[in-house]
Amino acid sequence: MDGTKRSNIKIGDLVDIVTKADQRSGVLTTGYVARVLTKSSNHPHGIKVRLETGEVGRVKAVRAAD
């Protein structure tokens, strides 16, 4: 699913994010959403979230729940 729409992202979802430090390399980090940080309904670079591990980044993909 698309990570640019806030409505696609819920707490507990498994997502792929890119952290600020990894923006240039494009390395993705996978984890579960603990908090949605972006207030607007959409963002062209991805909705900013905090993972349960504490990492913050923009969602590039929402993975399907098993």
Backbone as JSON, one array per atom type, in Angstrom:
{
  "sequence": "MDGTKRSNIKIGDLVDIVTKADQRSGVLTTGYVARVLTKSSNHPHGIKVRLETGEVGRVKAVRAAD",
  "N": [[0.83, -1.19, 0.0], [0.25, 2.33, -0.37], [2.45, 4.67, 1.07], [2.08, 7.37, 1.32], [-0.33, 8.34, 2.12], [-2.13, 9.15, 4.97], [-4.36, 7.77, 5.88], [-3.92, 5.15, 5.17], [-2.24, 4.1, 7.06], [-1.94, 2.6, 10.15], [-1.68, 2.32, 13.74], [0.43, -0.24, 14.81], [0.72, -1.46, 12.35], [2.77, -3.2, 9.97], [5.52, -1.8, 8.47], [7.7, -0.38, 5.93], [10.27, 1.89, 6.34], [12.19, 4.87, 5.6], [14.87, 6.24, 7.19], [16.08, 9.46, 8.33], [18.89, 9.5, 8.22], [19.37, 7.54, 6.34], [18.38, 8.44, 3.95], [19.81, 9.22, 1.64], [21.1, 6.85, 0.79], [18.95, 5.16, 0.62], [18.29, 2.96, 2.12], [16.06, 0.74, 3.62], [14.12, 0.39, 6.6], [12.45, -1.99, 8.51], [9.53, -2.31, 10.48], [7.13, -2.1, 13.23], [4.45, 0.19, 13.51], [4.4, 2.58, 16.03], [3.56, 5.12, 16.53], [1.94, 7.69, 14.71], [3.31, 10.43, 13.2], [3.0, 12.54, 11.35], [0.7, 15.09, 10.74], [-0.93, 15.94, 8.64], [-3.19, 14.82, 5.98], [-1.97, 13.65, 3.82], [1.34, 13.2, 2.4], [3.89, 14.01, 0.17], [6.42, 12.72, 0.3], [6.09, 10.65, 1.99], [4.42, 9.45, 4.94], [5.36, 10.45, 8.16], [6.51, 8.39, 10.77], [6.86, 6.82, 14.03], [8.58, 3.98, 14.96], [8.09, 0.92, 16.88], [10.56, 0.34, 17.88], [11.65, 2.79, 18.27], [12.78, 4.19, 16.2], [12.56, 6.79, 13.76], [10.98, 7.71, 10.78], [10.08, 8.1, 7.26], [7.28, 6.6, 5.74], [7.61, 4.21, 3.26], [6.44, 1.94, 2.27], [3.56, 0.0, 3.05], [3.23, -2.99, 4.56], [1.53, -6.08, 3.87], [-0.67, -7.49, 6.25], [-0.1, -10.49, 8.06]],
  "CA": [[0.0, 0.0, 0.0], [0.93, 3.61, -0.51], [2.84, 5.28, 2.34], [1.92, 8.82, 1.3], [-1.66, 8.68, 2.65], [-2.24, 8.86, 6.4], [-5.46, 6.83, 6.09], [-3.42, 3.79, 4.93], [-1.3, 3.71, 8.11], [-2.54, 2.48, 11.48], [-0.76, 1.86, 14.78], [0.57, -1.7, 14.79], [0.98, -1.93, 10.98], [4.14, -3.49, 9.57], [5.86, -0.86, 7.4], [9.09, -0.11, 5.56], [10.53, 3.33, 6.41], [13.54, 5.35, 5.37], [15.22, 7.2, 8.22], [16.78, 10.66, 7.82], [20.28, 9.14, 7.95], [19.43, 6.62, 5.21], [17.68, 8.99, 2.79], [20.68, 9.22, 0.46], [21.35, 5.48, 0.35], [17.67, 4.51, 0.35], [18.16, 1.74, 2.93], [14.78, 0.68, 4.31], [14.02, -0.25, 7.92], [11.13, -2.58, 8.68], [9.08, -2.37, 11.86], [5.72, -1.88, 13.53], [4.15, 1.58, 13.83], [4.01, 2.88, 17.4], [2.91, 6.43, 16.53], [1.94, 8.42, 13.44], [3.77, 11.77, 13.55], [2.52, 13.53, 10.39], [-0.68, 15.48, 11.03], [-1.71, 16.12, 7.41], [-3.78, 13.59, 5.45], [-1.0, 13.04, 2.9], [2.64, 13.86, 2.28], [4.49, 13.45, -1.05], [7.61, 11.91, 0.58], [5.72, 9.58, 2.92], [3.96, 9.85, 6.27], [6.4, 10.23, 9.17], [6.06, 7.55, 11.88], [7.85, 6.28, 14.98], [8.42, 2.54, 15.11], [8.15, 0.42, 18.25], [11.97, 0.36, 18.27], [12.04, 4.17, 18.52], [13.27, 4.82, 14.98], [11.62, 7.69, 13.1], [11.23, 7.85, 9.35], [8.93, 8.25, 6.38], [6.81, 5.31, 5.25], [7.75, 3.96, 1.83], [5.5, 0.86, 1.93], [2.82, -0.65, 4.12], [3.22, -4.42, 4.24], [0.27, -6.79, 4.14], [-0.69, -8.22, 7.53], [-0.14, -11.95, 7.87]],
  "C": [[0.87, 1.26, 0.0], [1.21, 4.24, 0.86], [2.68, 6.78, 2.39], [0.57, 9.28, 1.83], [-1.77, 8.23, 4.09], [-3.3, 7.81, 6.68], [-5.03, 5.38, 5.88], [-2.6, 3.25, 6.1], [-1.99, 3.73, 9.47], [-1.48, 2.02, 12.47], [-0.76, 0.33, 14.78], [0.84, -2.27, 13.41], [2.46, -2.2, 10.78], [4.47, -2.63, 8.36], [7.36, -0.87, 7.11], [9.26, 1.4, 5.59], [11.95, 3.62, 5.96], [13.79, 6.43, 6.42], [15.96, 8.37, 7.59], [18.22, 10.32, 7.41], [20.42, 8.27, 6.69], [18.77, 7.17, 3.94], [18.53, 8.93, 1.52], [20.9, 7.82, -0.09], [20.06, 4.74, 0.03], [17.46, 3.22, 1.11], [16.85, 1.8, 3.72], [14.89, -0.06, 5.63], [12.59, -0.75, 8.07], [10.78, -2.63, 10.16], [7.6, -2.09, 11.99], [5.51, -0.45, 14.0], [3.71, 1.71, 15.29], [3.21, 4.18, 17.45], [3.01, 7.06, 15.14], [2.24, 9.88, 13.78], [3.26, 12.86, 12.61], [1.05, 13.82, 10.65], [-1.54, 15.6, 9.77], [-2.18, 14.77, 6.85], [-2.88, 12.91, 4.43], [0.28, 13.85, 2.87], [3.36, 13.22, 1.1], [5.71, 12.55, -0.81], [7.32, 10.76, 1.54], [5.34, 10.14, 4.28], [5.05, 9.51, 7.28], [5.82, 9.46, 10.35], [7.22, 7.23, 12.81], [7.55, 4.8, 15.11], [8.48, 2.15, 16.58], [9.58, 0.4, 18.78], [12.48, 1.76, 18.56], [12.56, 4.89, 17.29], [12.16, 5.65, 14.33], [11.99, 7.79, 11.63], [9.95, 7.97, 8.57], [8.58, 6.9, 5.76], [6.95, 5.24, 3.73], [6.8, 2.86, 1.38], [4.84, 0.34, 3.2], [2.71, -2.11, 3.73], [1.88, -5.03, 4.59], [0.39, -7.54, 5.46], [-0.81, -9.71, 7.25], [-1.38, -12.55, 8.49]]
}
